[in-house]
Amino acid sequence: QVQLVESGGGLVQAGGSLRLSCVVSGRTFSRLAMGWFRQAPGKEREFVARINWSGGSTYYAEIVKGRFTISRDNAKNTVFLQMNSLKPEDTAVYYCAADTFGGRVGDNVNEYEYWGQGTQVTVSS
């Protein structure tokens, strides 16, 4: 059983920063491509960022490019999302997700087999 546990969410003012973490257990982490998604109230879950198994390749949604950075530490089975210059429209529940196959674009929820429970990020104006 693969488990993903996110942490690091909270309340921050516009322009501030947060760093989300997601610890993975139950699977060889270094073989997983990882992604971050978010879901605001009344909206569909949307892609934020993806990182391949080695950390050598990353991919971002246009709306976060230049502000968010995804990274991973395979020794600690952890993927991170550094979020800078936060805006009120970034308010959402943020989810990490694991892709056991890799080799895909990774911007669609259907490309991920395992999901965390989510962590709330609220950005005040």
Helices and strands as residue ranges (DSSP letters): E 3-7, E 10-13, E 18-25, G 29-31, E 33-39, E 46-51, E 58-60, E 68-73, G 74-76, E 78-83, G 88-90, E 92-99, G 109-111, E 114-115, E 119-124
